[in-house]
Structure formats: structure tokens, C-alpha cells
Amino acid sequence: QVQLVESGGGLVQAGGSLRLSCAASGLTFRNYALGWYRQAPGKERELVATISRSSRTYYTDSVKGRFTISRDNAERTCHLQMNSLKPDDTAVYYCAVQSVAGSKPNYWGQGTQVTVSS
């Protein structure tokens, strides 16, 4: 059974920072790309950032320069460091595992809530 567990969400003031973590089990972690997605109320789920097996990264324009995605294959974890948070970043953030960065995810976590107050 593949399991992805997100953590690190919470309430933060605008301009603050949060670090999200995703712990994976039940798969050969290093063989997969990873992604962070988010879904805000009334909006579709969107891709935030991806990291390939070789640690190549991609960010959606709205978070470039503020968010950093990383992975630790030894710990089987993926992280999303979020700085200079804005109220528009408020969403449920989901970790996903995929065969190719940016492709349809093979597995999803349950999500963690991030709320940024103004």
C-alpha cells in the first residue's frame, strides 16, 4: 500500500513562512517525481511545484521566487518551503507522486490546510 502523509500546514500571517512535508511509504521513492498541488475554495486544483528524479524543479508563476520544492530520497520525504506567503496562497496543499514531473499523479496524499491571514 502506498501512503503519502502531508504535514506542516497551519495558520500564518501574510509575509510569513511555512514548510510543508510529505512522507512517503510503500514505493521506491527515488524512482518517482513529486509534486505539490493546491486547491483553494471555489477554484480548481492547480500544480504548484514539481521535482524530478534528478531534482529538476518547476514552479508555477505565482509562487516563483517564494516557494522551494526539495526532496530527500534517504528520508523518503518531499518538502515545500513557502516564504512571503500571501492570502491567495490559502488552500489545501496536496503531495503527489508521479512517474514524470508534471504528469498525472499516481498517488495523492490527503492534504494539509494552509491559511494565510491578511
C-alpha positions as CSV (number, residue, x, y, z in Angstrom):
1,Q,0.0,0.0,0.0
2,V,1.3,3.4,-1.0
3,Q,0.8,6.1,1.5
4,L,1.6,9.8,1.4
5,V,1.2,11.9,4.5
6,E,1.5,15.7,4.5
7,S,2.3,17.8,7.5
8,G,3.3,21.4,8.3
9,G,0.2,23.3,7.3
10,G,-1.4,25.8,9.6
11,L,-2.4,29.4,10.0
12,V,0.2,32.1,9.3
13,Q,0.1,35.8,8.7
14,A,0.8,37.3,5.4
15,G,4.5,37.6,4.8
16,G,5.2,34.6,7.0
17,S,6.6,31.2,6.1
18,L,5.6,27.6,6.4
19,R,7.4,24.4,5.5
20,L,5.3,21.5,4.2
21,S,6.5,17.9,4.4
22,C,5.4,14.8,2.6
23,A,6.4,11.4,3.9
24,A,6.1,8.5,1.5
25,S,5.9,4.8,2.1
26,G,5.1,1.7,0.1
27,L,7.1,2.6,-3.1
28,T,10.6,3.0,-4.4
29,F,10.7,6.7,-3.7
30,R,13.7,7.6,-5.8
31,N,12.0,6.2,-9.0
32,Y,9.3,8.9,-8.9
33,A,8.9,12.6,-9.5
34,L,7.0,14.5,-6.9
35,G,4.6,17.4,-7.0
36,W,2.8,19.8,-4.7
37,Y,-0.7,20.8,-5.7
38,R,-3.2,23.1,-4.1
39,Q,-6.9,23.7,-4.2
40,A,-8.4,26.9,-2.9
41,P,-12.1,27.3,-2.2
42,G,-14.1,27.7,-5.4
43,K,-11.0,27.0,-7.6
44,E,-9.7,24.0,-9.4
45,R,-6.7,22.1,-8.1
46,E,-3.5,23.5,-9.6
47,L,0.1,22.4,-9.8
48,V,2.3,24.5,-7.5
49,A,5.7,22.8,-8.0
50,T,7.4,19.6,-9.2
51,I,10.7,18.0,-8.7
52,S,12.0,15.3,-10.9
53,R,14.0,12.2,-10.0
54,S,17.1,14.2,-10.8
55,S,15.9,17.1,-8.7
56,R,15.0,19.3,-11.6
57,T,12.3,21.7,-10.4
58,Y,9.4,23.6,-11.8
59,Y,7.2,26.3,-10.3
60,T,4.0,27.9,-11.3
61,D,4.5,31.6,-12.0
62,S,2.5,32.7,-8.9
63,V,5.0,31.1,-6.5
64,K,8.3,31.6,-8.3
65,G,10.9,33.2,-6.0
66,R,8.8,32.4,-2.9
67,F,8.4,28.7,-2.8
68,T,11.1,26.0,-2.9
69,I,10.5,22.3,-3.5
70,S,13.0,19.7,-2.4
71,R,13.4,16.0,-1.9
72,D,15.3,13.7,0.4
73,N,15.5,10.2,-1.0
74,A,17.1,8.8,2.0
75,E,14.3,10.0,4.2
76,R,11.7,9.4,1.5
77,T,10.3,12.9,2.0
78,C,9.4,15.9,-0.1
79,H,9.2,19.4,1.2
80,L,7.7,22.7,0.1
81,Q,9.3,25.7,1.7
82,M,6.9,28.6,1.4
83,N,8.1,32.1,2.1
84,S,6.5,35.5,1.8
85,L,3.1,34.0,2.0
86,K,0.1,35.8,0.6
87,P,-3.6,35.4,1.4
88,D,-4.1,34.0,-2.1
89,D,-1.9,31.1,-1.1
90,T,-4.6,29.9,1.2
91,A,-5.6,26.4,0.1
92,V,-5.4,22.7,0.8
93,Y,-2.0,21.5,-0.3
94,Y,-1.5,18.0,-1.6
95,C,1.6,16.0,-2.1
96,A,1.6,13.7,-5.2
97,V,3.9,11.1,-6.6
98,Q,4.1,10.7,-10.3
99,S,6.2,8.8,-12.9
100,V,7.2,12.0,-14.7
101,A,7.3,15.5,-13.2
102,G,4.1,17.3,-14.1
103,S,2.3,14.1,-15.3
104,K,-0.9,12.6,-13.9
105,P,-0.1,11.7,-10.3
106,N,0.0,8.0,-9.4
107,Y,-0.8,8.7,-5.8
108,W,-2.1,11.5,-3.7
109,G,-1.8,12.5,0.0
110,Q,-4.8,13.6,2.0
111,G,-3.8,17.2,2.0
112,T,-2.9,19.8,4.6
113,Q,-4.6,23.1,5.1
114,V,-2.6,26.3,4.7
115,T,-4.4,29.5,5.7
116,V,-2.7,32.9,5.3
117,S,-4.3,35.8,7.0
118,S,-4.1,39.4,5.9
